[in-house]
Amino acid sequence: MTTFANLTPPKLPEGSARLREDLRAFLAESRRALGWTPNSNFIGVFSAEFSRALGARGYIGLTWPKDYGGQARSALERYIVTEELLAAGAPCAAHWVADRQSGPLLLRFGTDAQRRDILPRIARGECYFSIGMSEPDAGSDLAAVRTRAIRTVQGWRIDGAKVWTSNAHVNHYAIVLCRTGPAGESRHEGLSQFLVDLKTDGVRVNPILNLLGDHEFNEMVFDGIEIPADRLIGNEGEGWNQVRSELAFERSGPERFFGTFHLLLATVEAARERGDGAAERAIGRLVAHFLSLRSLSLAVAGMLQDGRDPGVAAALVKDLGARFELDVLEVARDLLPGPPSRPEPGAAENLDDALGRAILQVPSYSLRGGTPEIMRSIIARELGLR
Ligand SMILES: Cc1cc2nc3c(=O)[nH]c(=O)nc-3n(C[C@H](O)[C@H](O)[C@H](O)COP(=O)(O)OP(=O)(O)OC[C@H]3O[C@@H](n4cnc5c(N)ncnc54)[C@H](O)[C@@H]3O)c2cc1C
């Protein structure tokens, strides 16, 4: 129960308001220069140009040591940057995963050579990562992965397939969870993580279209690919603990409840125009929920800042966030007189377009990073209920 004992949001550090103002100015300028339109899906719009510009301003790898291209700033300052990028609906898909979890994973478990090679490039917004965890029969049950890595004279040989790999068709690397030894009694032994260059001979990336018809995720197939020995991340056989720490980064951020932020804004606008009292009350409740989630999520950022394990609290934010996103959808649906239109790519985010897009997209948001049942089972274990 210790995790839930103190979920009070910490005070934001001095200079936060200035950081927010600077970033807002950059985002307004970048929107004019690059012509992007706001999008609530943080991995939906890939723009290397945007990520490079963000990196050049020092906003990627914000918490990493300066030696590795970072800015040595706090997790709470990173929270502000993340929140502003989401509120603006900026095209963050290129650098998001690398900045949020692959870089921190390498910083924690990688060799110095891996860090020096990769982290400065991520921080410059030039190097993009995919998450190679899920497989056809190993999504929630990650310990069941069957992709196998075997030692060879020169390094490792990998055979297997991953699925739902976001942006593998445009990213440079994937961090791939493989079985390297027997599972043991707990099934958590014998797993290891590898840094795989997606241009390696024998890597095939096959598109999977989502309900919108967009190409966002993929199947990745490894046909006996050969990778050098120095691509093992951390220690052989310790992949399970490493993956758990990566998932804590993946689940803990404000992106877990910003998936309908632009729909919420469009809903507020529509209710204002119509002077609909019932809708205003429903929106008031949603805004109160949004602010509570923000407090919780800030508390998680505070835990990261203090070096505490945010795993269970992050699961709480993720599960409540996914429910909140669906609640926004319901309120928006009640406000629209007819069925929403099917959105065109890049459509302006009025209520009709935003709702059409959200109906097809939002249900999947609860799955990525771990399903609601899995989040609740983590929380139940912490509460001593299972
Ligand atoms: C938009 C999107 C992007 C994604 N991007 C990536 C990515 O880049 N890389 C990656 O590796 N994966 C990615 N995923 C995969 C995602 O993390 C998995 O979909 C997720 O972990 C669930 O696995 P699964 O689809 O195999 O479902 P399953 O594990 O088969 O689950 C099916 C259903 O059974 C339930 N269930 C399963 N086990 C239990 C249990 N023990 N108790 C109770 N209920 C249970 C689940 O909650 C779910 O409702 C992405 C998914 C989405 C939707």
The ligand as a Gaussian input file, in Angstrom:
#p B3LYP/6-31G(d) Opt

LIG

0 1
 C       -2.133000       1.715000     -30.907000
 C       -1.272000       0.610000     -30.406000
 C        0.109000       0.692000     -30.505000
 C        0.915000      -0.350000     -30.041000
 N        2.280000      -0.241000     -30.198000
 C        3.062000      -1.265000     -29.782000
 C        4.480000      -1.208000     -29.982000
 O        4.999000      -0.236000     -30.558000
 N        5.237000      -2.252000     -29.576000
 C        4.701000      -3.331000     -28.949000
 O        5.453000      -4.220000     -28.559000
 N        3.366000      -3.431000     -28.750000
 C        2.533000      -2.430000     -29.156000
 N        1.165000      -2.512000     -28.976000
 C        0.635000      -3.745000     -28.426000
 C        0.010000      -3.611000     -27.053000
 O        0.901000      -3.242000     -26.067000
 C       -0.713000      -4.935000     -26.835000
 O       -1.831000      -4.882000     -27.693000
 C       -1.137000      -5.173000     -25.465000
 O       -0.045000      -5.420000     -24.635000
 C       -2.150000      -6.315000     -25.387000
 O       -1.671000      -7.500000     -25.969000
 P       -2.546000      -8.339000     -27.024000
 O       -3.019000      -7.425000     -28.069000
 O       -1.761000      -9.555000     -27.404000
 O       -3.846000      -8.795000     -26.206000
 P       -3.992000     -10.075000     -25.252000
 O       -2.856000     -10.128000     -24.297000
 O       -4.251000     -11.274000     -26.092000
 O       -5.286000      -9.687000     -24.438000
 C       -6.612000      -9.835000     -25.004000
 C       -7.614000      -9.502000     -23.904000
 O       -7.465000     -10.433000     -22.809000
 C       -7.212000      -9.739000     -21.593000
 N       -6.261000     -10.492000     -20.750000
 C       -5.072000     -11.006000     -21.155000
 N       -4.439000     -11.574000     -20.110000
 C       -5.243000     -11.426000     -19.034000
 C       -5.149000     -11.798000     -17.655000
 N       -4.078000     -12.458000     -17.188000
 N       -6.153000     -11.431000     -16.833000
 C       -7.236000     -10.757000     -17.296000
 N       -7.398000     -10.387000     -18.589000
 C       -6.410000     -10.705000     -19.445000
 C       -6.630000      -8.410000     -21.985000
 O       -6.844000      -7.418000     -21.002000
 C       -7.396000      -8.109000     -23.287000
 O       -8.629000      -7.526000     -23.001000
 C        0.332000      -1.502000     -29.448000
 C       -1.061000      -1.595000     -29.337000
 C       -1.865000      -0.568000     -29.816000
 C       -3.346000      -0.719000     -29.687000

